[in-house]
Amino acid sequence: MDLPNLLHATVCIAQTAGDKIMEVYNSADFSVEHKADDSPLTAADMASHHHIVDALTALTPQYPVLSEESAKLPFSERSQWQTYWLVDPLDGTREFIKRNGEFGTLIALIHNHVPILGVVHAPALNETWFAHQGGGAFKQANGETFPISTRPTGKPLKVMGSKSHRDPIMPHFLERIGEHDYAVLGSILKACLVAEGTADIYPRLGLTSEWDTAAAQIIVEEAGGHFTRTDMQPMRYNTKESLLNPHFFVFGKDYHDWSQYLPTP
């Protein structure tokens, strides 16, 4: 598996998908539908989905593609996969609809339940974070590409939270961790700020899906950080019927048992 070349190709695929998203984003108006779970869906989601699935299938026909917009495959079929692509064509559709720029395209390559390659592209910000296993983590912005790394835990702690989702446990967690600065941001971009060393922790104490996290996980880990469940165990993918994630912590260079600050059940 030639991960460096695969990563280069995947960055290009994500960025082209981002161009298609921005065509819709910059249009005078676009319609919003709602899926069965009441989450929003736009033409941008589908344009990105079709481009990414077609491009990945052409790039690696031997690997299946699981996208948020085609995630109805039964576990009996998925469980046979050793290696596959996991895609969120437009992470942060609510932010896209609000036109605040805080959304991204996420592509990860999963092998034996672990992400080994990941790209997070934020088209409205023109920024891309990417990594492959053993290769370090990088960011592309303003026409330059440079390595990124997580930082030692800061004081006060910089904590990232979700802009469009309220985690009812979060106030209790924040109360227990002590002095901190709290900021909100859309999409998985919060995890990318941890990866690049501008934030310390992103606790997600609410529901997400596997395609929301896999790409960022390998980026954070290759940047020297940690991406764990709230029981401090590793995040793993495609291990069960449900594609929902457990609650999780994304944090920087210094390992710390953040679970001790959660309220007792």
Residue pairs with C-beta under 8 A, 6 or more apart in sequence:
1 83
1 111
1 116
3 116
3 117
3 132
3 133
3 134
3 135
4 132
4 135
6 59
6 60
6 109
6 117
6 132
7 117
7 119
7 130
7 131
7 132
7 135
9 59
10 56
10 59
10 107
10 109
10 117
10 119
10 130
11 119
11 121
11 128
11 130
11 140
13 51
13 52
13 55
13 56
13 59
13 107
13 119
14 52
14 105
14 106
14 107
14 119
14 120
14 121
14 128
15 121
15 123
15 128
16 51
16 55
17 47
17 48
17 51
17 52
17 89
17 105
17 121
18 48
18 105
18 121
18 122
18 123
19 123
20 44
20 47
20 48
20 51
21 44
21 47
21 48
21 90
21 96
21 103
21 105
21 123
22 123
22 124
23 44
23 47
24 30
24 42
24 43
24 44
24 47
25 44
25 96
25 99
25 123
25 124
30 42
30 43
30 44
31 42
31 43
32 40
32 41
32 42
32 97
33 40
33 41
33 42
34 40
34 41
35 41
39 93
40 93
40 94
40 97
41 69
41 93
42 90
42 93
42 96
42 97
44 90
44 93
44 96
45 68
45 69
45 89
45 90
45 93
46 69
46 89
48 89
48 90
48 105
49 67
49 68
49 69
49 70
49 87
49 89
49 90
52 65
52 67
52 87
52 89
52 105
52 107
53 65
53 67
53 70
53 87
56 63
56 65
56 85
56 87
56 107
57 65
60 85
62 83
63 83
63 84
63 85
63 109
64 81
64 84
64 85
65 84
65 85
65 87
66 73
66 78
66 84
66 85
66 86
66 87
66 211
66 238
67 87
67 88
67 89
67 211
68 87
68 88
68 89
68 209
68 211
69 89
71 209
71 211
71 243
75 240
75 241
78 84
78 238
79 238
81 238
82 111
82 112
83 109
83 110
83 111
83 112
84 109
84 110
84 238
85 107
85 108
85 109
85 110
86 107
86 108
86 109
86 110
86 115
86 210
86 211
86 214
86 215
86 237
86 238
87 106
87 107
87 108
87 211
88 104
88 105
88 106
88 209
88 211
88 212
88 215
89 105
90 96
90 103
90 104
90 105
91 103
91 104
91 105
91 106
91 187
91 188
91 211
91 212
92 102
92 103
92 104
92 164
92 186
92 187
92 188
92 189
93 103
94 164
94 186
95 101
95 102
95 103
95 163
95 164
95 186
95 187
96 103
100 163
100 186
101 122
101 124
101 125
102 122
102 124
102 163
102 185
102 186
102 187
102 189
103 122
103 123
103 124
103 186
103 187
104 120
104 121
104 122
104 123
104 187
104 188
104 189
105 119
105 120
105 121
105 123
106 118
106 119
106 120
106 188
106 211
106 212
106 214
106 215
106 216
107 118
107 119
107 215
108 115
108 117
108 118
108 119
108 211
108 214
108 215
108 217
108 218
109 115
109 116
109 117
109 118
110 116
110 214
110 237
110 238
113 236
113 237
113 238
113 239
114 234
114 236
114 237
115 214
115 215
115 217
115 218
115 237
116 132
116 133
116 218
117 131
117 132
117 133
117 218
118 130
118 131
118 132
118 214
118 215
118 216
118 217
118 218
118 219
119 128
119 129
119 130
119 215
120 128
120 129
120 130
120 188
120 189
120 191
120 192
120 215
120 216
120 219
121 127
121 128
121 129
122 128
122 187
122 189
122 192
125 141
126 141
126 142
127 139
127 140
127 141
128 139
128 140
128 141
129 137
129 138
129 139
129 140
129 148
129 192
129 195
129 196
129 216
129 219
130 137
130 138
130 139
130 140
130 219
131 137
131 138
131 218
131 219
131 221
131 222
131 223
132 218
132 222
133 218
133 222
134 222
135 222
136 147
136 222
136 223
137 147
137 148
137 149
137 195
137 219
137 220
137 222
137 223
138 145
138 146
138 147
138 148
139 145
139 146
139 148
139 192
139 196
148 195
148 196
148 197
148 223
149 196
149 197
149 223
149 224
149 253
150 194
150 195
150 196
150 197
150 220
150 223
150 224
150 225
150 251
150 252
150 253
151 197
151 198
151 200
151 252
151 253
152 252
152 253
152 254
153 200
153 251
153 252
153 253
153 254
153 256
154 200
155 179
156 179
156 180
156 181
157 177
157 178
157 179
157 180
157 181
157 200
157 201
158 180
158 181
158 183
158 198
158 199
158 200
158 201
159 174
159 177
159 180
159 181
159 182
159 183
159 199
159 200
159 201
159 202
159 203
160 183
160 184
160 185
160 190
160 191
160 193
160 194
160 199
160 201
160 202
161 167
161 170
161 182
161 183
161 184
161 185
161 190
161 202
161 203
162 184
162 185
162 186
162 190
162 204
162 206
163 184
163 185
163 186
164 186
165 206
166 206
167 203
167 204
167 205
167 206
168 205
168 206
169 205
169 206
169 247
169 262
169 263
170 203
170 205
172 262
172 263
173 203
173 205
173 261
173 262
173 263
174 180
174 182
176 261
176 262
176 263
177 258
177 261
183 199
185 193
188 212
188 213
188 215
188 216
190 199
190 202
190 250
191 202
191 213
191 216
191 217
191 219
191 220
191 227
191 250
192 216
192 219
193 199
193 202
194 200
194 201
194 202
194 220
194 225
194 250
194 251
194 252
195 216
195 219
195 220
195 223
195 225
196 223
197 223
197 252
199 252
200 251
200 252
201 249
201 250
201 251
201 252
201 258
202 249
202 250
202 251
203 230
203 247
203 248
203 249
203 250
203 258
204 245
204 247
204 248
204 249
204 250
205 230
205 247
205 262
206 247
207 244
207 245
208 244
208 245
208 248
209 243
209 244
209 245
210 237
210 238
210 243
210 244
210 245
211 243
212 245
213 227
213 235
213 245
213 248
214 237
216 227
216 250
217 227
217 235
220 226
220 227
220 250
221 227
224 252
224 253
225 250
225 251
225 252
225 253
226 249
226 250
226 251
226 252
226 255
227 235
227 248
227 249
227 250
228 234
228 235
228 248
228 249
229 235
229 246
229 247
229 248
229 249
230 246
230 247
230 248
230 249
230 258
230 259
230 262
231 246
231 259
232 249
232 257
232 258
232 259
235 245
235 246
235 248
249 258
249 259
251 258
